[in-house]
Amino acid sequence: MSGGAPSLLYGRHPVRELLRSGGRPLEELLILGAGRGPALSEILGLASSRGVKISYRTREQLTAIAGSPHHQGVVARVAEAGYAILEDLLAIPAQRGEPAFFLALDQVQDPRNLGALLRTAEAVGVHGVVIPKHRAAGLTEGTAKAAMGAIEFIPVARESNLVAALEKLKKQGVWLIGSVVTGGTILWEVDLRGPICLVLGGEEHGLRPLVARTCDLLVTLPMRGRIGSLNVAGAGAVLCYEVLHQRGVGREKDLDFEKSKN
């Protein structure tokens, strides 16, 4: 993993997940000096157990430091989130004994969308995310905030040439499934149980033509309402959960529940 200069992370959930993950180093925890509830007390305890430097501030001081009133009483000075190496991502499915499940994002530029996609990806067990180095959001403070802690758990590779990275995935037997607004195969009609990488396009123009041509298959979400499409974070969530559905994740619990009733 490669990192950068220290940055700020604020909000109870992102800071708590960072402390729980044992990942990026925390240089200092700035926390509300008075009126703390159970959530902030838990964060304080986690920071103390890790030997993190702790400073107490007023709510107004925290707002000034964070540049936002939505800090929820806690701000952390942390090392910038690092990027993984693509080859390391490729090794993860075999390590877990699972068919590959990757997510590639073609010039998603809004950090909030990237953060939301990372949160979904972590929730459904995606093995890694690939993003381009240029004209795309990266692992910034805004992304970390939107990811709500997921940025600490899911590896992200940042590649200068996204198409070349996708070709590497194909050589490893990974099928590239691109998402397009119209003209693709309806999602439910595609078998997603094998090794796959879902490829999503940016907010304005979707998949670039060369990226779309690199995909093995293009899929489309059916739309019955008046809105023509979902935004990339919403579409990504639907796609990811269809993979879980087809792979039978959660059915074991359903079967156990049925057995317990009989």
C-alpha positions in Angstrom: 0.0 0.0 0.0 1.2 3.5 -0.8 0.1 6.5 1.1 0.6 10.3 1.2 0.4 13.3 3.5 -1.6 13.3 6.8 -5.3 14.2 6.4 -8.4 14.7 8.5 -11.2 12.2 9.1 -14.2 13.2 11.1 -17.5 11.6 12.2 -18.1 8.9 14.7 -18.5 5.9 12.4 -15.5 6.6 10.1 -13.2 7.2 13.0 -14.5 4.2 15.0 -14.0 1.9 12.0 -10.5 3.2 11.4 -9.6 2.5 15.0 -11.2 -1.0 14.8 -9.4 -1.9 11.6 -6.0 -1.3 13.0 -5.1 0.1 9.5 -3.9 3.6 8.8 -1.9 5.3 11.6 -3.7 8.0 13.7 -1.4 10.9 14.5 -3.9 12.5 16.9 -7.5 12.2 18.0 -9.3 15.4 18.6 -12.5 14.8 20.7 -15.2 16.8 22.4 -14.1 17.7 25.9 -17.5 17.8 27.5 -20.9 16.2 27.0 -19.7 13.0 25.5 -22.1 10.1 25.0 -21.5 6.3 24.8 -20.3 6.4 21.1 -17.6 9.0 21.8 -16.6 7.2 25.0 -16.1 4.0 22.9 -13.9 5.9 20.4 -11.9 7.4 23.3 -11.4 3.9 24.7 -10.2 2.5 21.4 -7.8 5.3 20.9 -6.4 5.0 24.4 -5.8 1.2 23.9 -3.9 1.9 20.7 -1.8 4.6 22.3 -3.1 7.4 20.1 -2.4 11.0 21.2 -5.7 12.5 22.4 -6.6 16.2 22.6 -9.8 17.7 23.9 -11.6 20.5 22.1 -14.8 22.5 22.2 -17.5 21.8 19.6 -16.6 25.2 18.0 -12.9 24.3 17.8 -13.7 20.9 16.2 -15.9 22.6 13.6 -13.1 25.0 12.7 -10.6 22.2 12.4 -12.9 19.9 10.3 -14.2 22.7 8.2 -17.7 21.3 8.8 -20.2 21.3 11.7 -20.9 17.6 11.0 -18.0 16.2 12.9 -20.2 14.6 15.6 -17.6 15.5 18.2 -14.6 13.7 16.8 -11.8 14.6 14.3 -8.8 12.4 13.6 -5.5 13.4 12.0 -4.5 10.3 10.0 -2.2 9.2 7.3 -3.7 9.4 3.8 -5.4 6.2 2.6 -3.1 4.1 0.6 -3.6 2.3 -2.7 -3.1 -1.4 -3.2 -1.2 -3.1 -6.0 -3.3 -4.7 -8.7 -1.5 -8.0 -8.4 -2.3 -8.1 -4.7 -6.0 -7.7 -5.5 -5.8 -10.6 -8.0 -4.5 -12.9 -5.2 -7.4 -12.3 -2.8 -10.1 -14.5 -4.4 -7.9 -17.6 -4.1 -6.9 -16.8 -0.6 -10.6 -16.7 0.4 -11.5 -19.7 -1.7 -14.2 -17.7 -3.6 -14.8 -16.8 -7.3 -13.4 -13.4 -8.1 -15.6 -10.4 -7.5 -14.1 -7.1 -8.5 -15.4 -3.6 -9.2 -13.8 -1.3 -11.7 -14.9 2.4 -12.0 -14.3 4.4 -15.2 -13.8 8.0 -14.2 -16.2 8.3 -11.3 -15.4 11.9 -10.3 -17.7 12.6 -7.3 -16.0 11.5 -4.0 -19.4 10.9 -2.5 -20.3 8.4 -5.3 -16.9 6.7 -4.9 -17.3 6.5 -1.1 -20.8 5.1 -1.5 -19.6 2.5 -4.0 -16.7 1.5 -1.7 -19.2 1.1 1.2 -21.4 -1.1 -1.0 -18.4 -3.1 -2.3 -17.2 -3.8 1.3 -20.7 -4.8 2.4 -21.1 -7.4 -0.4 -17.6 -8.8 -0.1 -16.0 -7.4 -3.3 -12.4 -8.5 -3.3 -11.0 -5.2 -4.6 -11.8 -2.0 -6.5 -9.9 -0.6 -9.5 -10.0 3.1 -10.3 -8.1 5.2 -12.9 -5.4 7.6 -11.8 -6.6 10.5 -14.0 -10.0 12.3 -14.2 -11.4 10.3 -11.3 -12.0 10.7 -7.6 -9.4 9.2 -5.3 -9.2 8.1 -1.7 -9.6 11.7 -0.3 -11.2 12.9 2.9 -14.5 13.3 1.1 -14.4 9.8 -0.1 -13.5 8.4 3.3 -16.3 10.3 4.9 -18.9 9.0 2.4 -17.5 5.4 2.7 -18.4 5.4 6.4 -15.4 3.3 7.4 -15.4 1.0 4.4 -12.2 2.6 3.1 -10.3 1.0 5.9 -11.3 -2.6 4.8 -11.4 -2.8 1.0 -8.3 -2.6 -1.1 -8.3 -0.1 -4.0 -5.8 -0.2 -6.9 -5.2 3.1 -8.8 -4.1 2.4 -12.4 -2.7 4.8 -15.0 -4.3 2.7 -17.8 -7.7 1.3 -16.8 -8.0 -0.7 -20.0 -4.7 -2.4 -19.5 -5.7 -3.2 -15.9 -9.0 -4.8 -17.2 -7.0 -6.8 -19.7 -4.9 -8.2 -16.8 -8.1 -9.3 -15.1 -9.3 -11.0 -18.3 -6.0 -13.0 -18.5 -6.8 -14.3 -15.0 -10.1 -15.7 -16.2 -12.2 -12.8 -14.9 -15.2 -11.8 -17.0 -15.8 -8.1 -17.4 -19.4 -7.1 -17.0 -20.0 -3.5 -18.1 -23.0 -1.5 -17.0 -24.7 0.7 -19.7 -28.0 2.7 -19.5 -29.5 1.1 -22.7 -28.7 -1.6 -25.1 -27.3 -4.2 -22.8 -28.6 -7.6 -21.7 -31.1 -7.3 -18.8 -29.1 -7.9 -15.6 -31.2 -10.8 -14.3 -30.6 -12.8 -17.5 -26.8 -12.9 -17.0 -25.0 -15.6 -14.9 -22.9 -13.8 -12.3 -21.8 -16.8 -10.3 -18.4 -17.1 -11.9 -15.3 -14.9 -11.6 -16.4 -11.4 -12.6 -15.5 -7.7 -12.5 -18.4 -5.2 -12.7 -17.4 -2.2 -14.7 -19.2 1.1 -14.1 -18.9 4.4 -15.9 -18.6 7.9 -14.7 -21.4 10.3 -13.8 -21.7 12.2 -17.1 -20.9 9.9 -20.0 -20.9 6.4 -18.6 -18.3 3.9 -19.9 -15.9 5.3 -22.4 -16.1 3.5 -25.8 -12.7 1.7 -25.4 -13.6 0.5 -21.9 -17.0 -0.7 -23.1 -15.4 -2.6 -26.0 -13.0 -4.2 -23.5 -15.9 -5.7 -21.6 -17.0 -9.2 -22.3 -20.7 -8.4 -21.8 -22.8 -5.2 -21.3 -25.8 -5.2 -19.0 -28.7 -2.8 -18.5 -31.0 -2.3 -15.5 -34.7 -2.2 -16.6 -36.4 1.1 -15.8 -40.2 1.4 -15.5 -40.4 4.9 -14.1 -40.0 8.3 -15.7 -36.4 8.7 -14.7 -34.1 7.4 -17.4 -31.3 6.0 -15.1 -29.9 5.6 -11.6 -26.8 7.4 -10.6 -23.6 5.4 -10.5 -23.8 4.7 -6.8 -27.4 3.4 -7.0 -26.7 1.3 -10.0 -23.6 -0.1 -8.4 -25.6 -1.2 -5.4 -28.2 -3.0 -7.5 -25.5 -4.8 -9.5 -23.5 -5.8 -6.5 -26.5 -7.3 -4.7 -27.6 -9.2 -7.7 -24.2 -10.9 -7.6 -24.9 -11.9 -4.0 -28.3 -13.1 -4.8 -27.1 -15.3 -7.6 -24.3 -16.7 -5.5 -26.8 -17.7 -2.8 -25.4 -15.6 -0.1 -27.8 -15.7 2.9 -29.7 -18.7 1.7 -28.0 -20.9 4.3 -29.6 -18.8 7.1 -32.9 -19.0 5.4 -32.7 -22.8 5.2 -31.7 -23.0 8.8 -34.7 -20.8 9.7 -37.1 -23.1 7.8 -35.6 -26.2 9.5 -36.1 -24.6 12.9 -39.9 -24.1 12.2 -40.4 -27.8 11.3 
